[in-house]
Amino acid sequence: MKPTLVVLAAGMGSRYGKLKQMDAFGPNGETIIDYSIYDAIQAGFGKVVFIVREYFLQEFKDKINPKFGDKIDLQYVTQELTNIPSGIDVHPEREKPWGTAHAVWVAKDIVKEPFAVINADDFYGGDSYKVLNDYFQKNDSEDYAVVAYRLKNTLSDHGTVNRGVCYSNDSGHLTKVVECEKIQREEDGIVRFPGANGEKEVLTNDTLVSMNMWAFLPSYFDHVNDQFVDFLTNFGKELKSEFYIPAAIDKLINEGTLNVNVLDTDSSWFGVTYQADKPIVMEKLNKLIADGAYPNKIY
């Protein structure tokens, strides 16, 4: 069975200034998503499911379908604030949906096969998709997996980033994932973020972090549904609380519900958080094309 790729593309792009998932980065106006779809097709994925917002759904379809509609099955699901289990009250003035774990959860009615999850505005590289598909073909357990990257290769020179810091055991299984916010390399060259007690905490360059590239099974939806109900019960009256994938997976690991394997890849990761990141991303894509990793035109 061919796996599905779930692309989280519902972000508002507040720090970028516009919908970066639709912005052009390649030499012919390609978006980062275009390269992700291309890589997924090359690796053997059979379907792509986009998680978007209703207000830009049609514009998004108009950009994606002409390029890849005849090459792979494309489907769309909207993530809205109101996509929650029935019978739960939330803050009446809240505007944002509920975060990445919720974004995946909304695809529960159309994803019935093993699936990978990525961010729309992150470039993961072709090898990472091959590693994921190979894992799906060989995995005969209920285990999940994560593709982990070195922190030093995921920082922005133009502001802070949020990362899920991964800790693993000698068996190569995750022991916990901790979502750390506002990470940045400071003037002294050391990477820090604000800790729970308000003091700065240090991370090493080689700290393994999740860039939200996961390998899941359909059991994800049942596991996370129960957690989501608990989350909304406890935090649904808050205006900005978010239900993150790392937190959901960390809970499953701590409960002993499943193992999560750490997968290695030769791919390099890069992403765009701020407008100032754009020329750097464009330069990196042009170098990959010049090195033969991609054709000049991918569709």
C-alpha atoms as a printed R data frame, in Angstrom:
    type eleno elety resid chain resno       x      y       z
1   ATOM     1    CA   MET     A     1   0.000  0.000   0.000
2   ATOM     2    CA   LYS     A     2   1.327  3.421  -0.938
3   ATOM     3    CA   PRO     A     3   1.520  5.865   1.979
4   ATOM     4    CA   THR     A     4  -0.124  9.275   2.067
5   ATOM     5    CA   LEU     A     5   1.571 12.605   2.644
6   ATOM     6    CA   VAL     A     6  -0.328 15.018   4.914
7   ATOM     7    CA   VAL     A     7   0.817 18.617   4.405
8   ATOM     8    CA   LEU     A     8   0.070 21.132   7.164
9   ATOM     9    CA   ALA     A     9  -0.671 24.281   5.190
10  ATOM    10    CA   ALA     A    10  -3.201 26.121   7.362
11  ATOM    11    CA   GLY     A    11  -0.711 28.542   8.959
12  ATOM    12    CA   MET     A    12  -1.446 32.260   8.828
13  ATOM    13    CA   GLY     A    13   2.175 33.310   8.211
14  ATOM    14    CA   SER     A    14   2.023 36.086  10.817
15  ATOM    15    CA   ARG     A    15   5.812 36.373  11.214
16  ATOM    16    CA   TYR     A    16   6.337 36.110   7.437
17  ATOM    17    CA   GLY     A    17   3.770 38.768   6.616
18  ATOM    18    CA   LYS     A    18   1.658 36.715   4.189
19  ATOM    19    CA   LEU     A    19   0.753 33.139   3.230
20  ATOM    20    CA   LYS     A    20   4.251 31.768   2.726
21  ATOM    21    CA   GLN     A    21   2.874 28.364   1.645
22  ATOM    22    CA   MET     A    22   1.851 30.087  -1.617
23  ATOM    23    CA   ASP     A    23   4.958 32.214  -2.093
24  ATOM    24    CA   ALA     A    24   7.405 31.537  -4.952
25  ATOM    25    CA   PHE     A    25  10.931 30.330  -4.199
26  ATOM    26    CA   GLY     A    26  12.040 28.253  -7.202
27  ATOM    27    CA   PRO     A    27  13.393 29.597 -10.530
28  ATOM    28    CA   ASN     A    28  10.026 29.162 -12.244
29  ATOM    29    CA   GLY     A    29   7.859 30.361  -9.374
30  ATOM    30    CA   GLU     A    30   7.805 27.026  -7.527
31  ATOM    31    CA   THR     A    31   6.606 27.003  -3.930
32  ATOM    32    CA   ILE     A    32   8.288 24.901  -1.265
33  ATOM    33    CA   ILE     A    33   5.196 22.687  -1.351
34  ATOM    34    CA   ASP     A    34   5.843 21.991  -5.033
35  ATOM    35    CA   TYR     A    35   9.207 20.463  -4.171
36  ATOM    36    CA   SER     A    36   7.633 18.425  -1.362
37  ATOM    37    CA   ILE     A    37   5.029 16.982  -3.732
38  ATOM    38    CA   TYR     A    38   7.691 16.246  -6.323
39  ATOM    39    CA   ASP     A    39   9.833 14.433  -3.742
40  ATOM    40    CA   ALA     A    40   6.847 12.455  -2.444
41  ATOM    41    CA   ILE     A    41   5.950 11.298  -5.965
42  ATOM    42    CA   GLN     A    42   9.541 10.265  -6.647
43  ATOM    43    CA   ALA     A    43   9.637  8.338  -3.365
44  ATOM    44    CA   GLY     A    44   6.466  6.359  -4.100
45  ATOM    45    CA   PHE     A    45   3.710  8.110  -2.129
46  ATOM    46    CA   GLY     A    46   0.214  7.630  -3.509
47  ATOM    47    CA   LYS     A    47  -1.794 10.573  -2.196
48  ATOM    48    CA   VAL     A    48  -1.299 14.077  -0.814
49  ATOM    49    CA   VAL     A    49  -3.760 15.576   1.676
50  ATOM    50    CA   PHE     A    50  -3.511 19.316   2.308
51  ATOM    51    CA   ILE     A    51  -4.726 20.822   5.575
52  ATOM    52    CA   VAL     A    52  -5.737 24.404   4.765
53  ATOM    53    CA   ARG     A    53  -8.101 27.158   5.907
54  ATOM    54    CA   GLU     A    54 -11.453 27.627   4.237
55  ATOM    55    CA   TYR     A    55 -10.802 31.253   3.283
56  ATOM    56    CA   PHE     A    56  -7.925 30.397   0.924
57  ATOM    57    CA   LEU     A    57  -8.979 26.854  -0.068
58  ATOM    58    CA   GLN     A    58  -9.993 27.695  -3.643
59  ATOM    59    CA   GLU     A    59  -6.920 29.844  -4.302
60  ATOM    60    CA   PHE     A    60  -4.759 27.014  -2.982
61  ATOM    61    CA   LYS     A    61  -6.437 24.412  -5.191
62  ATOM    62    CA   ASP     A    62  -6.040 26.660  -8.213
63  ATOM    63    CA   LYS     A    63  -2.301 26.749  -7.631
64  ATOM    64    CA   ILE     A    64  -1.745 23.055  -6.896
65  ATOM    65    CA   ASN     A    65  -4.156 21.118  -9.116
66  ATOM    66    CA   PRO     A    66  -2.871 22.283 -12.540
67  ATOM    67    CA   LYS     A    67   0.674 21.297 -11.565
68  ATOM    68    CA   PHE     A    68   0.173 17.885  -9.997
69  ATOM    69    CA   GLY     A    69  -3.479 16.860 -10.401
70  ATOM    70    CA   ASP     A    70  -2.599 14.360 -13.155
71  ATOM    71    CA   LYS     A    71   0.418 12.952 -11.283
72  ATOM    72    CA   ILE     A    72  -0.901 12.053  -7.823
73  ATOM    73    CA   ASP     A    73  -4.201 11.959  -5.922
74  ATOM    74    CA   LEU     A    74  -4.741 15.375  -4.301
75  ATOM    75    CA   GLN     A    75  -7.254 15.953  -1.502
76  ATOM    76    CA   TYR     A    76  -8.041 18.900   0.757
77  ATOM    77    CA   VAL     A    77  -9.329 19.273   4.313
78  ATOM    78    CA   THR     A    78 -10.001 22.544   6.131
79  ATOM    79    CA   GLN     A    79  -8.859 23.166   9.687
80  ATOM    80    CA   GLU     A    80 -11.142 25.562  11.490
81  ATOM    81    CA   LEU     A    81 -11.692 26.587  15.070
82  ATOM    82    CA   THR     A    82 -15.033 24.787  14.999
83  ATOM    83    CA   ASN     A    83 -13.531 21.391  13.978
84  ATOM    84    CA   ILE     A    84 -13.796 19.908  17.465
85  ATOM    85    CA   PRO     A    85 -15.632 17.014  19.132
86  ATOM    86    CA   SER     A    86 -19.240 17.855  19.971
87  ATOM    87    CA   GLY     A    87 -20.343 18.988  23.394
88  ATOM    88    CA   ILE     A    88 -17.291 21.104  24.253
89  ATOM    89    CA   ASP     A    89 -17.458 24.834  24.952
90  ATOM    90    CA   VAL     A    90 -14.553 27.082  23.962
91  ATOM    91    CA   HIS     A    91 -13.762 30.773  24.405
92  ATOM    92    CA   PRO     A    92 -16.238 32.728  22.238
93  ATOM    93    CA   GLU     A    93 -13.572 35.253  21.171
94  ATOM    94    CA   ARG     A    94 -10.945 32.759  20.061
95  ATOM    95    CA   GLU     A    95  -9.983 33.027  16.376
96  ATOM    96    CA   LYS     A    96  -7.134 30.535  15.744
97  ATOM    97    CA   PRO     A    97  -7.519 26.761  15.330
98  ATOM    98    CA   TRP     A    98  -5.869 24.416  17.805
99  ATOM    99    CA   GLY     A    99  -2.351 23.686  16.559
100 ATOM   100    CA   THR     A   100  -0.519 20.967  14.651
101 ATOM   101    CA   ALA     A   101  -1.896 17.889  16.429
102 ATOM   102    CA   HIS     A   102  -5.389 19.187  15.711
103 ATOM   103    CA   ALA     A   103  -4.423 19.909  12.079
104 ATOM   104    CA   VAL     A   104  -3.588 16.243  11.521
105 ATOM   105    CA   TRP     A   105  -6.658 15.094  13.440
106 ATOM   106    CA   VAL     A   106  -9.033 16.877  11.018
107 ATOM   107    CA   ALA     A   107  -7.916 14.475   8.254
108 ATOM   108    CA   LYS     A   108  -9.349 11.477  10.132
109 ATOM   109    CA   ASP     A   109 -12.187 10.863   7.689
110 ATOM   110    CA   ILE     A   110 -10.066 10.579   4.535
111 ATOM   111    CA   VAL     A   111  -6.725  9.100   5.675
112 ATOM   112    CA   LYS     A   112  -7.030  5.340   6.162
113 ATOM   113    CA   GLU     A   113  -3.478  4.265   5.299
114 ATOM   114    CA   PRO     A   114   0.001  4.855   6.789
115 ATOM   115    CA   PHE     A   115   0.879  8.518   6.390
116 ATOM   116    CA   ALA     A   116   3.682 11.023   6.771
117 ATOM   117    CA   VAL     A   117   3.211 14.550   8.102
118 ATOM   118    CA   ILE     A   118   5.171 17.640   7.051
119 ATOM   119    CA   ASN     A   119   4.951 21.418   7.316
120 ATOM   120    CA   ALA     A   120   4.054 23.246   4.110
121 ATOM   121    CA   ASP     A   121   6.786 25.860   4.548
122 ATOM   122    CA   ASP     A   122   9.672 23.460   5.271
123 ATOM   123    CA   PHE     A   123  11.990 21.843   2.725
124 ATOM   124    CA   TYR     A   124  12.962 18.323   3.825
125 ATOM   125    CA   GLY     A   125  14.903 16.952   0.830
126 ATOM   126    CA   GLY     A   126  14.262 13.944  -1.405
127 ATOM   127    CA   ASP     A   127  16.088 11.351   0.700
128 ATOM   128    CA   SER     A   128  13.858 11.958   3.703
129 ATOM   129    CA   TYR     A   129  10.759 10.899   1.735
130 ATOM   130    CA   LYS     A   130  12.530  7.754   0.525
131 ATOM   131    CA   VAL     A   131  13.506  6.970   4.112
132 ATOM   132    CA   LEU     A   132   9.878  7.366   5.191
133 ATOM   133    CA   ASN     A   133   8.459  5.213   2.403
134 ATOM   134    CA   ASP     A   134  11.065  2.537   3.105
135 ATOM   135    CA   TYR     A   135  10.043  2.609   6.772
136 ATOM   136    CA   PHE     A   136   6.368  2.204   5.879
137 ATOM   137    CA   GLN     A   137   7.095 -0.750   3.584
138 ATOM   138    CA   LYS     A   138   9.176 -2.550   6.216
139 ATOM   139    CA   ASN     A   139   7.314 -1.648   9.393
140 ATOM   140    CA   ASP     A   140   5.054 -4.472  10.555
141 ATOM   141    CA   SER     A   141   4.485 -3.068  14.041
142 ATOM   142    CA   GLU     A   142   2.330 -0.331  15.513
143 ATOM   143    CA   ASP     A   143   5.395  1.903  15.930
144 ATOM   144    CA   TYR     A   144   5.541  5.464  14.628
145 ATOM   145    CA   ALA     A   145   8.683  7.294  13.511
146 ATOM   146    CA   VAL     A   146  10.197 10.748  13.300
147 ATOM   147    CA   VAL     A   147  12.843 12.151  10.972
148 ATOM   148    CA   ALA     A   148  15.162 14.161  13.233
149 ATOM   149    CA   TYR     A   149  17.560 16.946  12.250
150 ATOM   150    CA   ARG     A   150  20.474 18.656  14.004
151 ATOM   151    CA   LEU     A   151  19.376 21.878  15.683
152 ATOM   152    CA   LYS     A   152  22.261 23.883  14.193
153 ATOM   153    CA   ASN     A   153  20.854 23.217  10.722
154 ATOM   154    CA   THR     A   154  17.373 24.457  11.566
155 ATOM   155    CA   LEU     A   155  17.893 27.909  13.095
156 ATOM   156    CA   SER     A   156  16.974 31.226  11.494
157 ATOM   157    CA   ASP     A   157  19.351 34.176  11.381
158 ATOM   158    CA   HIS     A   158  16.379 36.530  11.552
159 ATOM   159    CA   GLY     A   159  14.492 35.633  14.722
160 ATOM   160    CA   THR     A   160  13.407 32.895  17.084
161 ATOM   161    CA   VAL     A   161  12.020 29.462  16.157
162 ATOM   162    CA   ASN     A   162  10.028 26.742  17.907
163 ATOM   163    CA   ARG     A   163  11.399 23.192  17.889
164 ATOM   164    CA   GLY     A   164  10.420 19.827  19.342
165 ATOM   165    CA   VAL     A   165  13.590 18.609  21.066
166 ATOM   166    CA   CYS     A   166  13.958 14.822  20.751
167 ATOM   167    CA   TYR     A   167  15.500 12.526  23.346
168 ATOM   168    CA   SER     A   168  16.201  8.872  22.436
169 ATOM   169    CA   ASN     A   169  17.448  5.696  24.139
170 ATOM   170    CA   ASP     A   170  20.047  3.132  23.104
171 ATOM   171    CA   SER     A   171  17.419  1.316  21.003
172 ATOM   172    CA   GLY     A   172  16.866  4.369  18.839
173 ATOM   173    CA   HIS     A   173  13.406  5.015  20.267
174 ATOM   174    CA   LEU     A   174  12.246  8.420  21.383
175 ATOM   175    CA   THR     A   175  11.963  8.743  25.136
176 ATOM   176    CA   LYS     A   176  10.378 12.188  25.058
177 ATOM   177    CA   VAL     A   177   9.736 15.192  22.847
178 ATOM   178    CA   VAL     A   178   9.783 18.616  24.450
179 ATOM   179    CA   GLU     A   179   8.386 21.608  22.575
180 ATOM   180    CA   CYS     A   180  10.779 24.516  23.116
181 ATOM   181    CA   GLU     A   181   9.712 27.970  21.990
182 ATOM   182    CA   LYS     A   182  11.651 31.104  21.021
183 ATOM   183    CA   ILE     A   183  14.957 29.322  20.363
184 ATOM   184    CA   GLN     A   184  17.752 31.420  18.902
185 ATOM   185    CA   ARG     A   185  21.525 31.668  18.644
186 ATOM   186    CA   GLU     A   186  22.531 34.640  20.760
187 ATOM   187    CA   GLU     A   187  25.416 37.072  20.277
188 ATOM   188    CA   ASP     A   188  27.866 34.832  22.155
189 ATOM   189    CA   GLY     A   189  27.163 31.975  19.706
190 ATOM   190    CA   ILE     A   190  25.256 29.861  22.221
191 ATOM   191    CA   VAL     A   191  21.738 28.605  21.447
192 ATOM   192    CA   ARG     A   192  19.219 29.393  24.183
193 ATOM   193    CA   PHE     A   193  15.492 29.545  24.846
194 ATOM   194    CA   PRO     A   194  13.329 30.774  27.763
195 ATOM   195    CA   GLY     A   195  12.850 27.904  30.226
196 ATOM   196    CA   ALA     A   196   9.789 27.162  32.325
197 ATOM   197    CA   ASN     A   197  11.227 29.053  35.304
198 ATOM   198    CA   GLY     A   198  11.881 32.161  33.227
199 ATOM   199    CA   GLU     A   199  15.631 31.640  33.013
200 ATOM   200    CA   LYS     A   200  17.430 30.961  29.724
201 ATOM   201    CA   GLU     A   201  18.250 27.306  28.993
202 ATOM   202    CA   VAL     A   202  21.030 26.120  26.666
203 ATOM   203    CA   LEU     A   203  20.750 23.684  23.730
204 ATOM   204    CA   THR     A   204  23.733 22.189  21.882
205 ATOM   205    CA   ASN     A   205  24.269 22.490  18.145
206 ATOM   206    CA   ASP     A   206  23.767 18.741  17.687
207 ATOM   207    CA   THR     A   207  20.546 18.533  19.680
208 ATOM   208    CA   LEU     A   208  18.117 16.359  17.714
209 ATOM   209    CA   VAL     A   209  14.909 18.180  16.891
210 ATOM   210    CA   SER     A   210  11.694 17.300  15.168
211 ATOM   211    CA   MET     A   211  10.922 19.425  12.148
212 ATOM   212    CA   ASN     A   212   7.412 18.000  12.140
213 ATOM   213    CA   MET     A   213   8.244 15.195   9.710
214 ATOM   214    CA   TRP     A   214   6.508 12.157  11.148
215 ATOM   215    CA   ALA     A   215   5.502  8.642  10.122
216 ATOM   216    CA   PHE     A   216   2.091  7.751  11.573
217 ATOM   217    CA   LEU     A   217  -0.512  5.010  11.264
218 ATOM   218    CA   PRO     A   218  -4.304  5.531  11.237
219 ATOM   219    CA   SER     A   219  -4.303  4.665  14.958
220 ATOM   220    CA   TYR     A   220  -3.068  8.248  15.432
221 ATOM   221    CA   PHE     A   221  -6.611  9.551  15.083
222 ATOM   222    CA   ASP     A   222  -8.030  7.458  17.936
223 ATOM   223    CA   HIS     A   223  -5.063  8.137  20.210
224 ATOM   224    CA   VAL     A   224  -5.138 11.879  19.612
225 ATOM   225    CA   ASN     A   225  -8.914 12.203  19.761
226 ATOM   226    CA   ASP     A   226  -8.885 11.276  23.451
227 ATOM   227    CA   GLN     A   227  -6.030 13.672  24.130
228 ATOM   228    CA   PHE     A   228  -7.745 16.455  22.200
229 ATOM   229    CA   VAL     A   229 -10.893 16.143  24.290
230 ATOM   230    CA   ASP     A   230  -8.768 16.428  27.454
231 ATOM   231    CA   PHE     A   231  -6.902 19.399  25.983
232 ATOM   232    CA   LEU     A   232 -10.095 21.271  25.148
233 ATOM   233    CA   THR     A   233 -11.552 20.485  28.557
234 ATOM   234    CA   ASN     A   234  -8.517 21.995  30.265
235 ATOM   235    CA   PHE     A   235  -7.468 24.746  27.836
236 ATOM   236    CA   GLY     A   236 -10.420 25.355  25.519
237 ATOM   237    CA   LYS     A   237 -11.334 28.609  27.233
238 ATOM   238    CA   GLU     A   238  -7.911 30.108  26.451
239 ATOM   239    CA   LEU     A   239  -7.426 32.402  23.459
240 ATOM   240    CA   LYS     A   240  -4.059 31.099  22.235
241 ATOM   241    CA   SER     A   241  -3.482 27.601  23.632
242 ATOM   242    CA   GLU     A   242  -2.243 25.083  21.027
243 ATOM   243    CA   PHE     A   243  -2.269 21.294  20.844
244 ATOM   244    CA   TYR     A   244   1.133 20.335  19.417
245 ATOM   245    CA   ILE     A   245   2.124 17.051  17.774
246 ATOM   246    CA   PRO     A   246   5.254 16.665  19.987
247 ATOM   247    CA   ALA     A   247   3.149 16.971  23.134
248 ATOM   248    CA   ALA     A   248   0.671 14.358  21.880
249 ATOM   249    CA   ILE     A   249   3.444 11.930  20.910
250 ATOM   250    CA   ASP     A   250   5.319 12.528  24.164
251 ATOM   251    CA   LYS     A   251   2.224 11.520  26.099
252 ATOM   252    CA   LEU     A   252   1.835  8.284  24.098
253 ATOM   253    CA   ILE     A   253   5.480  7.433  24.732
254 ATOM   254    CA   ASN     A   254   5.220  8.130  28.467
255 ATOM   255    CA   GLU     A   255   2.111  5.971  28.734
256 ATOM   256    CA   GLY     A   256   3.923  3.094  27.013
257 ATOM   257    CA   THR     A   257   1.285  3.073  24.264
258 ATOM   258    CA   LEU     A   258   3.819  2.849  21.417
259 ATOM   259    CA   ASN     A   259   7.434  3.277  20.331
260 ATOM   260    CA   VAL     A   260   8.597  6.031  18.022
261 ATOM   261    CA   ASN     A   261  11.686  5.286  15.950
262 ATOM   262    CA   VAL     A   262  14.223  7.961  15.057
263 ATOM   263    CA   LEU     A   263  15.020  7.878  11.333
264 ATOM   264    CA   ASP     A   264  18.242  9.197   9.837
265 ATOM   265    CA   THR     A   265  18.382 11.023   6.514
266 ATOM   266    CA   ASP     A   266  21.102 12.485   4.333
267 ATOM   267    CA   SER     A   267  18.777 15.325   3.368
268 ATOM   268    CA   SER     A   268  19.365 18.862   4.492
269 ATOM   269    CA   TRP     A   269  16.478 20.816   5.965
270 ATOM   270    CA   PHE     A   270  15.681 24.465   5.508
271 ATOM   271    CA   GLY     A   271  12.610 26.536   6.080
272 ATOM   272    CA   VAL     A   272  11.240 30.037   5.949
273 ATOM   273    CA   THR     A   273   9.926 31.825   8.998
274 ATOM   274    CA   TYR     A   274  10.679 35.464   8.181
275 ATOM   275    CA   GLN     A   275  10.793 37.467   4.940
276 ATOM   276    CA   ALA     A   276  14.552 37.774   5.385
277 ATOM   277    CA   ASP     A   277  14.813 33.967   5.068
278 ATOM   278    CA   LYS     A   278  13.472 34.027   1.504
279 ATOM   279    CA   PRO     A   279  16.654 34.876  -0.444
280 ATOM   280    CA   ILE     A   280  18.564 32.237   1.539
281 ATOM   281    CA   VAL     A   281  15.995 29.582   0.631
282 ATOM   282    CA   MET     A   282  16.042 30.639  -3.017
283 ATOM   283    CA   GLU     A   283  19.836 30.392  -3.088
284 ATOM   284    CA   LYS     A   284  19.768 26.907  -1.574
285 ATOM   285    CA   LEU     A   285  17.184 25.696  -4.074
286 ATOM   286    CA   ASN     A   286  19.187 27.070  -6.983
287 ATOM   287    CA   LYS     A   287  22.283 25.262  -5.716
288 ATOM   288    CA   LEU     A   288  20.382 21.957  -5.478
289 ATOM   289    CA   ILE     A   289  19.220 22.429  -9.065
290 ATOM   290    CA   ALA     A   290  22.751 23.267 -10.192
291 ATOM   291    CA   ASP     A   291  24.038 20.146  -8.416
292 ATOM   292    CA   GLY     A   292  21.502 17.977 -10.266
293 ATOM   293    CA   ALA     A   293  19.286 17.132  -7.294
294 ATOM   294    CA   TYR     A   294  16.266 18.596  -9.141
295 ATOM   295    CA   PRO     A   295  15.465 19.427 -12.746
296 ATOM   296    CA   ASN     A   296  15.046 23.102 -13.549
297 ATOM   297    CA   LYS     A   297  11.323 22.438 -13.972
298 ATOM   298    CA   ILE     A   298   9.647 19.934 -11.664
299 ATOM   299    CA   TYR     A   299   6.173 20.044 -13.277
